């Protein structure tokens, strides 16, 4: 349920954003709720001994749906460049294809894990502190290098197999 809540939160972000309710209280609350649900869902599933492949896929798809909805909305109003959500989408697509073809379940990646943290950090910062857009925008080339490295890490992994 916690993973699935991020689909609802993605819709809430989109509705709030499109209706002009872009305050830190509204978008910040949605961003923090999304991050908390992501932080807790796996832990709760493991503690209840119900963690499995379907749950991991639901978690990953819910994460990317929420993050891409939020960051694409922000790119639409030029808070960040469109290449950020594009690189995240490419990286996730590569992760999903790799996982399906090579393991049948999501494959963990060091850079991918940190990328997920960075994704949520971007959503939270843009939601909670919208006036920091110029700082975030200035850092986007560095973020892009990170995402490119995460993609390259997976490509290098092909040759190791």
Secondary structure, 3 states (H helix, E strand, C coil): CHHHHHHHHHHHHHHHHHCCCCCHHHHHHHHHHHHHHHHHHHHHHHHCCCCCHHHHHHHHHHHHHHHHHHHHHHHHCCCCCHHHHHHHHHHHHHHHHHHHHHHCCCCCCHHHHHHHHHHHHHHHHHHHCHHHHHHHHHHHHHHHHHHHHHHHHHHHHHHHC
